Amino acid sequence: MCANNIESLNGKLSEEQEERLVWAASSVMGAGMDTNTSTALIFFLLMMLHPSIQVKAREELDRVIGIQDRASLPHVRSIMAEVLRWQPAAPLGLPHELRQDDTYNGMHLPKGSLVIHNIWQVLFVSVTWSR
């Protein structure tokens, strides 16, 4: 964002433009700080609650250190996925449209229903789209 703005002005920002850019960049960084910090704290909590998992992850890291391929770290990847699943900082999901009729907890959901998955609570909104 900053580079694009500076480039579009050929590197010649007025004092006001520079100040606005600084505030915009700060806002973007600030928006991500809460979620990143929250996720890191949940990771630390999980490692304290499950020290055997931490030991296994450490052993895996020690065994494959220096390898850039994430596929070589299945246990570490699983831990990070669990951190994000167990206590997500932002519990929002993306809407999905059902391709066929479905039943969930005895509730009939017709084909075309809009399903919005919220990681903390599953919500279903039955909407039939007209095409």
Buried (B, 14 or more C-beta within 10 A) or exposed (E): EEEEBBEEEEEEBEEEEEEEBEEEEEEEEEEEEEEEEBBEEBBEEBBEEBEEBBEBBEEBEEEEEEEEEEEEBEBBBEBBEBBBEEBBBEEEBEEEEBEEEBEEEEEEBEEBBBBEBEBEEEEBEEEEEEE
